């Protein structure tokens, strides 16, 4: 489904729903081996919050502060 815009629409729907529920931030995580995912989220306004070591892998925690609706 890459290149179809589905990811953009899902992320937009997530952020819209978070705002509707009164949340000011969205947090998510992905694996460090998925560098393209990390870069994609960062292009969409997410910042790396922390890196969690899980033995054989690392988890990248990301956060985005939402603008008011």
mmCIF file of the N, C-alpha and C atoms, coordinates in Angstrom:
data_MODEL
# 
_entry.id   MODEL 
# 
loop_
_atom_site.group_PDB 
_atom_site.id 
_atom_site.type_symbol 
_atom_site.label_atom_id 
_atom_site.label_alt_id 
_atom_site.label_comp_id 
_atom_site.label_asym_id 
_atom_site.label_entity_id 
_atom_site.label_seq_id 
_atom_site.pdbx_PDB_ins_code 
_atom_site.Cartn_x 
_atom_site.Cartn_y 
_atom_site.Cartn_z 
_atom_site.occupancy 
_atom_site.B_iso_or_equiv 
_atom_site.pdbx_formal_charge 
_atom_site.auth_seq_id 
_atom_site.auth_comp_id 
_atom_site.auth_asym_id 
_atom_site.auth_atom_id 
_atom_site.pdbx_PDB_model_num 
ATOM 1   N N  . UNK A 1 1  ? 0.812   -1.204 0.000  1.00 0.00 ? 1  UNK A N  1 
ATOM 2   C CA . UNK A 1 1  ? 0.000   0.000  0.000  1.00 0.00 ? 1  UNK A CA 1 
ATOM 3   C C  . UNK A 1 1  ? 0.856   1.270  0.000  1.00 0.00 ? 1  UNK A C  1 
ATOM 4   N N  . UNK A 1 2  ? 2.193   1.086  0.050  1.00 0.00 ? 2  UNK A N  1 
ATOM 5   C CA . UNK A 1 2  ? 3.051   2.267  0.023  1.00 0.00 ? 2  UNK A CA 1 
ATOM 6   C C  . UNK A 1 2  ? 2.783   3.076  -1.228 1.00 0.00 ? 2  UNK A C  1 
ATOM 7   N N  . UNK A 1 3  ? 2.775   4.405  -1.048 1.00 0.00 ? 3  UNK A N  1 
ATOM 8   C CA . UNK A 1 3  ? 2.589   5.289  -2.177 1.00 0.00 ? 3  UNK A CA 1 
ATOM 9   C C  . UNK A 1 3  ? 1.134   5.595  -2.492 1.00 0.00 ? 3  UNK A C  1 
ATOM 10  N N  . UNK A 1 4  ? 0.199   5.031  -1.747 1.00 0.00 ? 4  UNK A N  1 
ATOM 11  C CA . UNK A 1 4  ? -1.226  5.257  -2.022 1.00 0.00 ? 4  UNK A CA 1 
ATOM 12  C C  . UNK A 1 4  ? -1.812  6.380  -1.170 1.00 0.00 ? 4  UNK A C  1 
ATOM 13  N N  . UNK A 1 5  ? -1.060  6.842  -0.171 1.00 0.00 ? 5  UNK A N  1 
ATOM 14  C CA . UNK A 1 5  ? -1.578  7.886  0.721  1.00 0.00 ? 5  UNK A CA 1 
ATOM 15  C C  . UNK A 1 5  ? -2.338  7.340  1.910  1.00 0.00 ? 5  UNK A C  1 
ATOM 16  N N  . UNK A 1 6  ? -2.458  6.020  2.004  1.00 0.00 ? 6  UNK A N  1 
ATOM 17  C CA . UNK A 1 6  ? -3.199  5.420  3.112  1.00 0.00 ? 6  UNK A CA 1 
ATOM 18  C C  . UNK A 1 6  ? -2.578  5.775  4.467  1.00 0.00 ? 6  UNK A C  1 
ATOM 19  N N  . UNK A 1 7  ? -1.274  5.696  4.576  1.00 0.00 ? 7  UNK A N  1 
ATOM 20  C CA . UNK A 1 7  ? -0.592  6.038  5.831  1.00 0.00 ? 7  UNK A CA 1 
ATOM 21  C C  . UNK A 1 7  ? -0.863  7.477  6.241  1.00 0.00 ? 7  UNK A C  1 
ATOM 22  N N  . UNK A 1 8  ? -0.821  8.383  5.274  1.00 0.00 ? 8  UNK A N  1 
ATOM 23  C CA . UNK A 1 8  ? -1.110  9.791  5.559  1.00 0.00 ? 8  UNK A CA 1 
ATOM 24  C C  . UNK A 1 8  ? -2.528  9.964  6.087  1.00 0.00 ? 8  UNK A C  1 
ATOM 25  N N  . UNK A 1 9  ? -3.478  9.277  5.449  1.00 0.00 ? 9  UNK A N  1 
ATOM 26  C CA . UNK A 1 9  ? -4.880  9.393  5.877  1.00 0.00 ? 9  UNK A CA 1 
ATOM 27  C C  . UNK A 1 9  ? -5.085  8.794  7.270  1.00 0.00 ? 9  UNK A C  1 
ATOM 28  N N  . UNK A 1 10 ? -4.454  7.668  7.544  1.00 0.00 ? 10 UNK A N  1 
ATOM 29  C CA . UNK A 1 10 ? -4.582  7.050  8.870  1.00 0.00 ? 10 UNK A CA 1 
ATOM 30  C C  . UNK A 1 10 ? -3.982  7.934  9.952  1.00 0.00 ? 10 UNK A C  1 
ATOM 31  N N  . UNK A 1 11 ? -2.820  8.505  9.671  1.00 0.00 ? 11 UNK A N  1 
ATOM 32  C CA . UNK A 1 11 ? -2.178  9.375  10.652 1.00 0.00 ? 11 UNK A CA 1 
ATOM 33  C C  . UNK A 1 11 ? -3.012  10.634 10.882 1.00 0.00 ? 11 UNK A C  1 
ATOM 34  N N  . UNK A 1 12 ? -3.560  11.194 9.832  1.00 0.00 ? 12 UNK A N  1 
ATOM 35  C CA . UNK A 1 12 ? -4.416  12.370 9.951  1.00 0.00 ? 12 UNK A CA 1 
ATOM 36  C C  . UNK A 1 12 ? -5.668  12.045 10.774 1.00 0.00 ? 12 UNK A C  1 
ATOM 37  N N  . UNK A 1 13 ? -6.269  10.879 10.523 1.00 0.00 ? 13 UNK A N  1 
ATOM 38  C CA . UNK A 1 13 ? -7.456  10.467 11.281 1.00 0.00 ? 13 UNK A CA 1 
ATOM 39  C C  . UNK A 1 13 ? -7.123  10.272 12.759 1.00 0.00 ? 13 UNK A C  1 
ATOM 40  N N  . UNK A 1 14 ? -5.963  9.718  13.043 1.00 0.00 ? 14 UNK A N  1 
ATOM 41  C CA . UNK A 1 14 ? -5.524  9.527  14.429 1.00 0.00 ? 14 UNK A CA 1 
ATOM 42  C C  . UNK A 1 14 ? -5.381  10.860 15.135 1.00 0.00 ? 14 UNK A C  1 
ATOM 43  N N  . UNK A 1 15 ? -4.729  11.803 14.484 1.00 0.00 ? 15 UNK A N  1 
ATOM 44  C CA . UNK A 1 15 ? -4.509  13.112 15.098 1.00 0.00 ? 15 UNK A CA 1 
ATOM 45  C C  . UNK A 1 15 ? -5.825  13.874 15.265 1.00 0.00 ? 15 UNK A C  1 
ATOM 46  N N  . UNK A 1 16 ? -6.714  13.769 14.287 1.00 0.00 ? 16 UNK A N  1 
ATOM 47  C CA . UNK A 1 16 ? -8.024  14.413 14.387 1.00 0.00 ? 16 UNK A CA 1 
ATOM 48  C C  . UNK A 1 16 ? -8.803  13.848 15.566 1.00 0.00 ? 16 UNK A C  1 
ATOM 49  N N  . UNK A 1 17 ? -8.820  12.534 15.689 1.00 0.00 ? 17 UNK A N  1 
ATOM 50  C CA . UNK A 1 17 ? -9.551  11.895 16.793 1.00 0.00 ? 17 UNK A CA 1 
ATOM 51  C C  . UNK A 1 17 ? -8.937  12.266 18.139 1.00 0.00 ? 17 UNK A C  1 
ATOM 52  N N  . UNK A 1 18 ? -7.634  12.324 18.213 1.00 0.00 ? 18 UNK A N  1 
ATOM 53  C CA . UNK A 1 18 ? -6.976  12.717 19.456 1.00 0.00 ? 18 UNK A CA 1 
ATOM 54  C C  . UNK A 1 18 ? -7.413  14.119 19.865 1.00 0.00 ? 18 UNK A C  1 
ATOM 55  N N  . UNK A 1 19 ? -7.457  15.032 18.910 1.00 0.00 ? 19 UNK A N  1 
ATOM 56  C CA . UNK A 1 19 ? -7.915  16.403 19.195 1.00 0.00 ? 19 UNK A CA 1 
ATOM 57  C C  . UNK A 1 19 ? -9.371  16.402 19.677 1.00 0.00 ? 19 UNK A C  1 
ATOM 58  N N  . UNK A 1 20 ? -10.221 15.618 19.006 1.00 0.00 ? 20 UNK A N  1 
ATOM 59  C CA . UNK A 1 20 ? -11.630 15.537 19.391 1.00 0.00 ? 20 UNK A CA 1 
ATOM 60  C C  . UNK A 1 20 ? -11.786 15.047 20.832 1.00 0.00 ? 20 UNK A C  1 
ATOM 61  N N  . UNK A 1 21 ? -10.895 14.186 21.252 1.00 0.00 ? 21 UNK A N  1 
ATOM 62  C CA . UNK A 1 21 ? -10.934 13.644 22.610 1.00 0.00 ? 21 UNK A CA 1 
ATOM 63  C C  . UNK A 1 21 ? -10.239 14.554 23.621 1.00 0.00 ? 21 UNK A C  1 
ATOM 64  N N  . UNK A 1 22 ? -9.701  15.677 23.130 1.00 0.00 ? 22 UNK A N  1 
ATOM 65  C CA . UNK A 1 22 ? -9.061  16.638 24.010 1.00 0.00 ? 22 UNK A CA 1 
ATOM 66  C C  . UNK A 1 22 ? -7.603  16.353 24.328 1.00 0.00 ? 22 UNK A C  1 
ATOM 67  N N  . UNK A 1 23 ? -6.990  15.449 23.572 1.00 0.00 ? 23 UNK A N  1 
ATOM 68  C CA . UNK A 1 23 ? -5.580  15.142 23.793 1.00 0.00 ? 23 UNK A CA 1 
ATOM 69  C C  . UNK A 1 23 ? -4.709  16.184 23.103 1.00 0.00 ? 23 UNK A C  1 
ATOM 70  N N  . UNK A 1 24 ? -3.598  16.508 23.736 1.00 0.00 ? 24 UNK A N  1 
ATOM 71  C CA . UNK A 1 24 ? -2.694  17.521 23.187 1.00 0.00 ? 24 UNK A CA 1 
ATOM 72  C C  . UNK A 1 24 ? -1.474  16.911 22.506 1.00 0.00 ? 24 UNK A C  1 
ATOM 73  N N  . UNK A 1 25 ? -1.325  15.611 22.615 1.00 0.00 ? 25 UNK A N  1 
ATOM 74  C CA . UNK A 1 25 ? -0.149  14.967 22.008 1.00 0.00 ? 25 UNK A CA 1 
ATOM 75  C C  . UNK A 1 25 ? -0.497  13.541 21.595 1.00 0.00 ? 25 UNK A C  1 
ATOM 76  N N  . UNK A 1 26 ? 0.276   13.066 20.633 1.00 0.00 ? 26 UNK A N  1 
ATOM 77  C CA . UNK A 1 26 ? 0.176   11.679 20.185 1.00 0.00 ? 26 UNK A CA 1 
ATOM 78  C C  . UNK A 1 26 ? 1.556   11.064 20.383 1.00 0.00 ? 26 UNK A C  1 
ATOM 79  N N  . UNK A 1 27 ? 1.573   9.885  20.964 1.00 0.00 ? 27 UNK A N  1 
ATOM 80  C CA . UNK A 1 27 ? 2.823   9.137  21.128 1.00 0.00 ? 27 UNK A CA 1 
ATOM 81  C C  . UNK A 1 27 ? 2.696   7.820  20.375 1.00 0.00 ? 27 UNK A C  1 
ATOM 82  N N  . UNK A 1 28 ? 3.797   7.375  19.795 1.00 0.00 ? 28 UNK A N  1 
ATOM 83  C CA . UNK A 1 28 ? 3.830   6.093  19.111 1.00 0.00 ? 28 UNK A CA 1 
ATOM 84  C C  . UNK A 1 28 ? 5.246   5.553  19.159 1.00 0.00 ? 28 UNK A C  1 
ATOM 85  N N  . UNK A 1 29 ? 5.394   4.322  18.734 1.00 0.00 ? 29 UNK A N  1 
ATOM 86  C CA . UNK A 1 29 ? 6.741   3.759  18.700 1.00 0.00 ? 29 UNK A CA 1 
ATOM 87  C C  . UNK A 1 29 ? 6.889   2.853  17.494 1.00 0.00 ? 29 UNK A C  1 
ATOM 88  N N  . UNK A 1 30 ? 8.148   2.662  17.116 1.00 0.00 ? 30 UNK A N  1 
ATOM 89  C CA . UNK A 1 30 ? 8.501   1.781  16.015 1.00 0.00 ? 30 UNK A CA 1 
ATOM 90  C C  . UNK A 1 30 ? 9.898   1.232  16.289 1.00 0.00 ? 30 UNK A C  1 
ATOM 91  N N  . UNK A 1 31 ? 10.282  0.232  15.566 1.00 0.00 ? 31 UNK A N  1 
ATOM 92  C CA . UNK A 1 31 ? 11.594  -0.372 15.761 1.00 0.00 ? 31 UNK A CA 1 
ATOM 93  C C  . UNK A 1 31 ? 12.701  0.423  15.098 1.00 0.00 ? 31 UNK A C  1 
ATOM 94  N N  . UNK A 1 32 ? 13.881  0.378  15.698 1.00 0.00 ? 32 UNK A N  1 
ATOM 95  C CA . UNK A 1 32 ? 15.019  1.115  15.135 1.00 0.00 ? 32 UNK A CA 1 
ATOM 96  C C  . UNK A 1 32 ? 15.456  0.543  13.793 1.00 0.00 ? 32 UNK A C  1 
ATOM 97  N N  . UNK A 1 33 ? 15.125  -0.702 13.528 1.00 0.00 ? 33 UNK A N  1 
ATOM 98  C CA . UNK A 1 33 ? 15.488  -1.317 12.244 1.00 0.00 ? 33 UNK A CA 1 
ATOM 99  C C  . UNK A 1 33 ? 14.627  -0.785 11.105 1.00 0.00 ? 33 UNK A C  1 
ATOM 100 N N  . UNK A 1 34 ? 13.558  -0.088 11.456 1.00 0.00 ? 34 UNK A N  1 
ATOM 101 C CA . UNK A 1 34 ? 12.659  0.481  10.456 1.00 0.00 ? 34 UNK A CA 1 
ATOM 102 C C  . UNK A 1 34 ? 12.950  1.975  10.298 1.00 0.00 ? 34 UNK A C  1 
ATOM 103 N N  . UNK A 1 35 ? 14.172  2.270  9.924  1.00 0.00 ? 35 UNK A N  1 
ATOM 104 C CA . UNK A 1 35 ? 14.617  3.661  9.825  1.00 0.00 ? 35 UNK A CA 1 
ATOM 105 C C  . UNK A 1 35 ? 13.734  4.485  8.897  1.00 0.00 ? 35 UNK A C  1 
ATOM 106 N N  . UNK A 1 36 ? 13.206  3.867  7.854  1.00 0.00 ? 36 UNK A N  1 
ATOM 107 C CA . UNK A 1 36 ? 12.339  4.618  6.946  1.00 0.00 ? 36 UNK A CA 1 
ATOM 108 C C  . UNK A 1 36 ? 11.051  5.029  7.653  1.00 0.00 ? 36 UNK A C  1 
ATOM 109 N N  . UNK A 1 37 ? 10.554  4.205  8.587  1.00 0.00 ? 37 UNK A N  1 
ATOM 110 C CA . UNK A 1 37 ? 9.363   4.580  9.359  1.00 0.00 ? 37 UNK A CA 1 
ATOM 111 C C  . UNK A 1 37 ? 9.656   5.778  10.251 1.00 0.00 ? 37 UNK A C  1 
ATOM 112 N N  . UNK A 1 38 ? 10.792  5.745  10.929 1.00 0.00 ? 38 UNK A N  1 
ATOM 113 C CA . UNK A 1 38 ? 11.174  6.849  11.816 1.00 0.00 ? 38 UNK A CA 1 
ATOM 114 C C  . UNK A 1 38 ? 11.257  8.138  11.004 1.00 0.00 ? 38 UNK A C  1 
ATOM 115 N N  . UNK A 1 39 ? 11.912  8.086  9.866  1.00 0.00 ? 39 UNK A N  1 
ATOM 116 C CA . UNK A 1 39 ? 12.057  9.275  9.010  1.00 0.00 ? 39 UNK A CA 1 
ATOM 117 C C  . UNK A 1 39 ? 10.686  9.761  8.534  1.00 0.00 ? 39 UNK A C  1 
ATOM 118 N N  . UNK A 1 40 ? 9.782   8.839  8.186  1.00 0.00 ? 40 UNK A N  1 
ATOM 119 C CA . UNK A 1 40 ? 8.447   9.208  7.714  1.00 0.00 ? 40 UNK A CA 1 
ATOM 120 C C  . UNK A 1 40 ? 7.677   9.940  8.812  1.00 0.00 ? 40 UNK A C  1 
ATOM 121 N N  . UNK A 1 41 ? 7.697   9.398  10.029 1.00 0.00 ? 41 UNK A N  1 
ATOM 122 C CA . UNK A 1 41 ? 7.006   10.065 11.137 1.00 0.00 ? 41 UNK A CA 1 
ATOM 123 C C  . UNK A 1 41 ? 7.620   11.440 11.414 1.00 0.00 ? 41 UNK A C  1 
ATOM 124 N N  . UNK A 1 42 ? 8.915   11.543 11.337 1.00 0.00 ? 42 UNK A N  1 
ATOM 125 C CA . UNK A 1 42 ? 9.569   12.825 11.593 1.00 0.00 ? 42 UNK A CA 1 
ATOM 126 C C  . UNK A 1 42 ? 9.187   13.852 10.524 1.00 0.00 ? 42 UNK A C  1 
ATOM 127 N N  . UNK A 1 43 ? 9.023   13.421 9.297  1.00 0.00 ? 43 UNK A N  1 
ATOM 128 C CA . UNK A 1 43 ? 8.550   14.330 8.238  1.00 0.00 ? 43 UNK A CA 1 
ATOM 129 C C  . UNK A 1 43 ? 7.124   14.806 8.508  1.00 0.00 ? 43 UNK A C  1 
ATOM 130 N N  . UNK A 1 44 ? 6.394   14.057 9.318  1.00 0.00 ? 44 UNK A N  1 
ATOM 131 C CA . UNK A 1 44 ? 5.014   14.408 9.662  1.00 0.00 ? 44 UNK A CA 1 
ATOM 132 C C  . UNK A 1 44 ? 4.920   15.106 11.023 1.00 0.00 ? 44 UNK A C  1 
ATOM 133 N N  . UNK A 1 45 ? 6.028   15.623 11.492 1.00 0.00 ? 45 UNK A N  1 
ATOM 134 C CA . UNK A 1 45 ? 6.009   16.449 12.691 1.00 0.00 ? 45 UNK A CA 1 
ATOM 135 C C  . UNK A 1 45 ? 6.293   15.748 13.994 1.00 0.00 ? 45 UNK A C  1 
ATOM 136 N N  . UNK A 1 46 ? 6.651   14.489 13.963 1.00 0.00 ? 46 UNK A N  1 
ATOM 137 C CA . UNK A 1 46 ? 6.960   13.753 15.191 1.00 0.00 ? 46 UNK A CA 1 
ATOM 138 C C  . UNK A 1 46 ? 8.424   13.939 15.556 1.00 0.00 ? 46 UNK A C  1 
ATOM 139 N N  . UNK A 1 47 ? 8.686   13.962 16.853 1.00 0.00 ? 47 UNK A N  1 
ATOM 140 C CA . UNK A 1 47 ? 10.047  14.065 17.362 1.00 0.00 ? 47 UNK A CA 1 
ATOM 141 C C  . UNK A 1 47 ? 10.389  12.798 18.133 1.00 0.00 ? 47 UNK A C  1 
ATOM 142 N N  . UNK A 1 48 ? 11.642  12.434 18.086 1.00 0.00 ? 48 UNK A N  1 
ATOM 143 C CA . UNK A 1 48 ? 12.082  11.284 18.865 1.00 0.00 ? 48 UNK A CA 1 
ATOM 144 C C  . UNK A 1 48 ? 12.086  11.669 20.340 1.00 0.00 ? 48 UNK A C  1 
ATOM 145 N N  . UNK A 1 49 ? 11.363  10.928 21.133 1.00 0.00 ? 49 UNK A N  1 
ATOM 146 C CA . UNK A 1 49 ? 11.259  11.211 22.562 1.00 0.00 ? 49 UNK A CA 1 
ATOM 147 C C  . UNK A 1 49 ? 12.311  10.438 23.353 1.00 0.00 ? 49 UNK A C  1 
ATOM 148 N N  . UNK A 1 50 ? 12.471  9.154  23.007 1.00 0.00 ? 50 UNK A N  1 
ATOM 149 C CA . UNK A 1 50 ? 13.471  8.335  23.693 1.00 0.00 ? 50 UNK A CA 1 
ATOM 150 C C  . UNK A 1 50 ? 13.688  7.048  22.929 1.00 0.00 ? 50 UNK A C  1 
ATOM 151 N N  . UNK A 1 51 ? 14.764  6.358  23.280 1.00 0.00 ? 51 UNK A N  1 
ATOM 152 C CA . UNK A 1 51 ? 15.077  5.056  22.702 1.00 0.00 ? 51 UNK A CA 1 
ATOM 153 C C  . UNK A 1 51 ? 15.099  4.056  23.847 1.00 0.00 ? 51 UNK A C  1 
ATOM 154 N N  . UNK A 1 52 ? 14.380  2.972  23.661 1.00 0.00 ? 52 UNK A N  1 
ATOM 155 C CA . UNK A 1 52 ? 14.287  1.937  24.692 1.00 0.00 ? 52 UNK A CA 1 
ATOM 156 C C  . UNK A 1 52 ? 14.985  0.682  24.181 1.00 0.00 ? 52 UNK A C  1 
ATOM 157 N N  . UNK A 1 53 ? 15.953  0.199  24.951 1.00 0.00 ? 53 UNK A N  1 
ATOM 158 C CA . UNK A 1 53 ? 16.664  -1.013 24.582 1.00 0.00 ? 53 UNK A CA 1 
ATOM 159 C C  . UNK A 1 53 ? 15.866  -2.223 25.065 1.00 0.00 ? 53 UNK A C  1 
ATOM 160 N N  . UNK A 1 54 ? 15.652  -3.171 24.159 1.00 0.00 ? 54 UNK A N  1 
ATOM 161 C CA . UNK A 1 54 ? 14.876  -4.368 24.484 1.00 0.00 ? 54 UNK A CA 1 
ATOM 162 C C  . UNK A 1 54 ? 15.694  -5.615 24.154 1.00 0.00 ? 54 UNK A C  1 
ATOM 163 N N  . UNK A 1 55 ? 16.888  -5.668 24.666 1.00 0.00 ? 55 UNK A N  1 
ATOM 164 C CA . UNK A 1 55 ? 17.742  -6.819 24.421 1.00 0.00 ? 55 UNK A CA 1 
ATOM 165 C C  . UNK A 1 55 ? 18.326  -6.809 23.029 1.00 0.00 ? 55 UNK A C  1 
ATOM 166 N N  . UNK A 1 56 ? 17.683  -7.524 22.111 1.00 0.00 ? 56 UNK A N  1 
ATOM 167 C CA . UNK A 1 56 ? 18.209  -7.664 20.757 1.00 0.00 ? 56 UNK A CA 1 
ATOM 168 C C  . UNK A 1 56 ? 17.748  -6.567 19.808 1.00 0.00 ? 56 UNK A C  1 
ATOM 169 N N  . UNK A 1 57 ? 16.951  -5.635 20.311 1.00 0.00 ? 57 UNK A N  1 
ATOM 170 C CA . UNK A 1 57 ? 16.460  -4.557 19.449 1.00 0.00 ? 57 UNK A CA 1 
ATOM 171 C C  . UNK A 1 57 ? 16.233  -3.292 20.267 1.00 0.00 ? 57 UNK A C  1 
ATOM 172 N N  . UNK A 1 58 ? 15.985  -2.212 19.563 1.00 0.00 ? 58 UNK A N  1 
ATOM 173 C CA . UNK A 1 58 ? 15.681  -0.940 20.204 1.00 0.00 ? 58 UNK A CA 1 
ATOM 174 C C  . UNK A 1 58 ? 14.343  -0.446 19.687 1.00 0.00 ? 58 UNK A C  1 
ATOM 175 N N  . UNK A 1 59 ? 13.601  0.191  20.581 1.00 0.00 ? 59 UNK A N  1 
ATOM 176 C CA . UNK A 1 59 ? 12.310  0.757  20.225 1.00 0.00 ? 59 UNK A CA 1 
ATOM 177 C C  . UNK A 1 59 ? 12.446  2.272  20.261 1.00 0.00 ? 59 UNK A C  1 
ATOM 178 N N  . UNK A 1 60 ? 12.029  2.934  19.189 1.00 0.00 ? 60 UNK A N  1 
ATOM 179 C CA . UNK A 1 60 ? 12.086  4.377  19.089 1.00 0.00 ? 60 UNK A CA 1 
ATOM 180 C C  . UNK A 1 60 ? 10.703  4.923  19.466 1.00 0.00 ? 60 UNK A C  1 
ATOM 181 N N  . UNK A 1 61 ? 10.649  5.713  20.526 1.00 0.00 ? 61 UNK A N  1 
ATOM 182 C CA . UNK A 1 61 ? 9.402   6.347  20.962 1.00 0.00 ? 61 UNK A CA 1 
ATOM 183 C C  . UNK A 1 61 ? 9.350   7.745  20.358 1.00 0.00 ? 61 UNK A C  1 
ATOM 184 N N  . UNK A 1 62 ? 8.227   8.061  19.727 1.00 0.00 ? 62 UNK A N  1 
ATOM 185 C CA . UNK A 1 62 ? 8.041   9.331  19.046 1.00 0.00 ? 62 UNK A CA 1 
ATOM 186 C C  . UNK A 1 62 ? 6.858   10.074 19.654 1.00 0.00 ? 62 UNK A C  1 
ATOM 187 N N  . UNK A 1 63 ? 6.870   11.391 19.553 1.00 0.00 ? 63 UNK A N  1 
ATOM 188 C CA . UNK A 1 63 ? 5.804   12.219 20.099 1.00 0.00 ? 63 UNK A CA 1 
ATOM 189 C C  . UNK A 1 63 ? 5.533   13.382 19.164 1.00 0.00 ? 63 UNK A C  1 
ATOM 190 N N  . UNK A 1 64 ? 4.272   13.794 19.117 1.00 0.00 ? 64 UNK A N  1 
ATOM 191 C CA . UNK A 1 64 ? 3.899   14.996 18.377 1.00 0.00 ? 64 UNK A CA 1 
ATOM 192 C C  . UNK A 1 64 ? 2.955   15.816 19.252 1.00 0.00 ? 64 UNK A C  1 
ATOM 193 N N  . UNK A 1 65 ? 3.290   17.073 19.445 1.00 0.00 ? 65 UNK A N  1 
ATOM 194 C CA . UNK A 1 65 ? 2.411   18.003 20.140 1.00 0.00 ? 65 UNK A CA 1 
ATOM 195 C C  . UNK A 1 65 ? 1.419   18.513 19.112 1.00 0.00 ? 65 UNK A C  1 
ATOM 196 N N  . UNK A 1 66 ? 0.141   18.358 19.381 1.00 0.00 ? 66 UNK A N  1 
ATOM 197 C CA . UNK A 1 66 ? -0.895  18.727 18.419 1.00 0.00 ? 66 UNK A CA 1 
ATOM 198 C C  . UNK A 1 66 ? -1.280  20.186 18.558 1.00 0.00 ? 66 UNK A C  1 
ATOM 199 N N  . UNK A 1 67 ? -1.492  20.822 17.434 1.00 0.00 ? 67 UNK A N  1 
ATOM 200 C CA . UNK A 1 67 ? -2.068  22.171 17.415 1.00 0.00 ? 67 UNK A CA 1 
ATOM 201 C C  . UNK A 1 67 ? -3.546  22.019 17.737 1.00 0.00 ? 67 UNK A C  1 
ATOM 202 N N  . UNK A 1 68 ? -4.139  23.026 18.369 1.00 0.00 ? 68 UNK A N  1 
ATOM 203 C CA . UNK A 1 68 ? -5.587  22.965 18.615 1.00 0.00 ? 68 UNK A CA 1 
ATOM 204 C C  . UNK A 1 68 ? -6.352  22.872 17.298 1.00 0.00 ? 68 UNK A C  1 
ATOM 205 N N  . UNK A 1 69 ? -7.502  22.232 17.357 1.00 0.00 ? 69 UNK A N  1 
ATOM 206 C CA . UNK A 1 69 ? -8.330  22.060 16.142 1.00 0.00 ? 69 UNK A CA 1 
ATOM 207 C C  . UNK A 1 69 ? -8.853  23.381 15.639 1.00 0.00 ? 69 UNK A C  1 
# 
